Amino acid sequence: MPGTIRQLVKLFRSITSNDFVAAKAAAAEICESVERKGQRTAARSLRGALIATNNDHPATPISGLDKPNSTSFIKTGLISLAPDRPLDEVTLTPKVRTELNSVVEEWRNRHKLVERKLLPRSKLLFHGPPGCGKSLTARAVAHELGLPIYLVRFDSVIGAYLGQTAIHLRQLFHFAETTPCVLLLDELDALGKQRGNPLDVGELDRIVIALMQELEHSKPLGLIVATSNLAKNLDDALWRRFDLSLLFKAPTKSQLSAFCKELADNYRIRLTREKAIRAASVRSFAEAEAVVIAEARRQALTER
């Protein structure tokens, strides 16, 4: 059976069995096959159609997207996010952009690496001040790869007992190993804190060890992306479990100004000079966005 027909059969079977995750995985495989044949425009169009389904539900539980044999923890422990913008629309430093473009290139051409018994980088750590675009960048990377992105709910991961938390971690990484996706471990500080703190109970140290073991031995079908606002609190040995760590610096005033202008254009509003100065004087993109959205609401309610 020719490769394309085999892929289509897999896709149709997944659809008829309501296995949406498997269907998206089969569709992503078809996209890669088309791109390997040199039909890049067609591949981009197919990936765009695949991503469009996520934009209708920007942040919903994964209950309708998991495999039939998924555990109840996976259903409640993951939230589907929308990979809603390409990487070139995210404000990044030149170094971070170069590295991420390189990761995307590795994944788009991973068959070339596999032929030489190499693997693309699959475990990334984004660290830096809060509100500087780490999670947004993870969603943009998912957009570039044509993969769904799932946010891990750490309140569901951490159980009443150490053994329960370890089991949840194993189930999480098993999901990443069997489902092509970007698994987002947002604010990894919740699980990966520095060991040896006398104020912590010994069980917390064992959770960190379990997390490091899963990271070290996991072979995800997509990417695992962790973010941290408090990188100094992460265990030293945890850093070595990632293929790449990237520092997201606080934005400059010029970056904030450009970001606010673009955001204001999207909301079809004009910022007064006072509002523009205020938005550009905050410490993060998240704070600047809050200023612009507040002004957009005000103008929407007052305009005649």
Residue pairs with C-beta under 8 A, 6 or more apart in sequence:
1 9
3 33
4 30
4 33
7 26
7 29
7 30
7 33
8 30
10 22
10 26
10 29
11 23
11 26
11 27
11 30
14 20
14 22
14 23
14 25
14 26
15 23
17 68
19 67
19 68
20 64
20 65
21 65
21 66
21 67
21 148
21 179
21 181
22 67
24 50
24 148
24 180
25 179
25 180
25 221
27 46
27 50
28 47
28 50
28 146
28 147
28 180
30 46
31 43
31 46
31 47
31 50
31 146
32 43
32 108
34 42
34 43
34 46
35 43
35 108
36 111
46 146
47 146
50 146
51 83
51 143
51 146
54 80
54 81
54 82
54 83
54 84
54 148
55 82
55 84
57 80
57 82
58 81
58 82
58 84
59 79
59 80
59 81
59 82
59 151
60 79
60 80
61 75
61 76
61 78
61 79
61 80
62 74
62 75
62 78
62 79
62 80
62 150
63 75
63 76
65 80
65 148
66 74
66 75
66 78
67 178
67 179
70 175
71 171
73 156
73 168
73 171
74 171
74 172
74 175
76 153
76 156
77 152
77 153
77 156
77 157
77 168
77 171
77 172
78 150
78 151
78 152
78 153
78 172
78 175
79 150
79 151
79 153
80 148
80 149
80 150
80 151
81 139
81 142
81 149
81 150
81 151
81 184
82 139
83 139
83 140
83 142
83 143
83 147
83 148
83 149
83 182
84 139
84 143
85 136
85 139
85 140
85 143
86 140
86 143
86 144
87 97
87 100
87 101
87 104
87 137
87 140
87 141
87 143
87 144
89 140
90 133
90 136
90 137
90 140
91 133
91 251
91 255
91 258
91 259
91 285
92 100
92 133
92 137
93 248
93 249
95 246
96 137
96 246
96 247
96 248
99 244
99 246
100 137
100 141
100 246
103 120
103 121
103 124
103 141
103 223
103 244
104 141
104 144
104 145
106 113
106 120
106 121
107 120
107 145
107 223
108 145
110 119
110 120
113 119
113 120
119 219
121 243
121 244
122 219
122 220
122 222
122 223
122 224
122 243
123 215
123 218
123 220
123 223
123 224
123 226
123 241
123 242
123 243
123 244
124 223
124 224
124 225
124 226
124 242
124 243
124 244
124 245
124 246
125 188
125 225
125 226
125 227
125 228
125 239
125 242
125 244
125 245
125 246
126 134
126 137
126 138
126 225
126 226
126 227
126 228
126 245
126 246
126 248
127 134
127 227
127 228
127 229
127 231
127 234
127 245
127 246
127 247
127 248
128 134
128 229
128 231
128 247
128 248
128 249
128 250
129 229
129 248
129 249
129 250
129 283
129 284
130 229
130 284
130 286
131 283
131 284
131 285
131 286
131 287
132 248
132 249
132 250
132 251
132 284
132 285
132 286
133 248
133 285
134 227
134 248
135 151
135 184
135 186
135 227
136 285
137 248
138 149
138 182
138 184
138 225
138 227
139 149
139 182
139 184
141 182
141 223
141 225
142 148
142 149
142 181
142 182
142 223
145 182
145 222
145 223
147 180
147 181
147 182
147 222
147 223
148 181
148 182
149 181
149 182
149 183
149 184
150 181
150 182
150 183
150 184
151 184
151 186
152 172
152 183
152 184
152 185
152 186
154 187
154 190
154 191
156 168
157 165
157 168
157 169
157 172
157 191
158 165
158 168
158 190
158 191
158 207
159 165
159 167
159 168
162 203
162 206
162 207
165 207
165 210
166 206
166 207
166 210
169 210
169 211
169 214
170 214
172 183
172 214
173 214
173 215
173 218
173 220
173 224
175 181
175 183
176 183
176 218
176 220
176 221
176 222
176 224
177 218
177 219
177 220
177 221
178 221
179 221
179 222
180 221
180 222
181 221
181 222
182 222
182 223
182 224
182 225
183 220
183 222
183 223
183 224
183 225
184 225
184 226
184 227
185 191
185 224
185 225
185 226
185 227
186 226
186 227
187 227
187 228
187 229
188 226
188 227
188 228
188 234
188 238
189 228
189 229
189 230
189 233
189 234
191 207
191 208
191 211
192 208
192 211
192 212
192 226
192 228
192 234
192 235
192 238
193 200
193 204
193 208
193 233
193 234
193 235
194 233
194 234
194 235
194 236
195 204
195 205
195 208
195 209
195 235
196 205
197 204
208 235
208 238
211 238
212 235
212 237
212 238
212 241
215 224
215 238
215 241
215 242
216 241
218 224
226 242
228 234
239 245
250 283
250 284
251 259
251 284
251 285
251 288
253 280
253 281
256 279
256 280
256 281
256 282
256 285
256 288
257 276
257 279
257 280
259 285
259 288
259 289
260 271
260 276
260 279
260 280
260 288
260 291
260 292
261 271
261 276
263 288
263 289
263 292
263 293
264 270
264 271
264 292
264 295
264 296
267 292
267 293
267 296
269 292
269 295
269 296
269 299
271 279
271 292
271 295
275 291
275 292
275 295
278 291
279 288
279 291
279 292
280 288
282 288
282 291
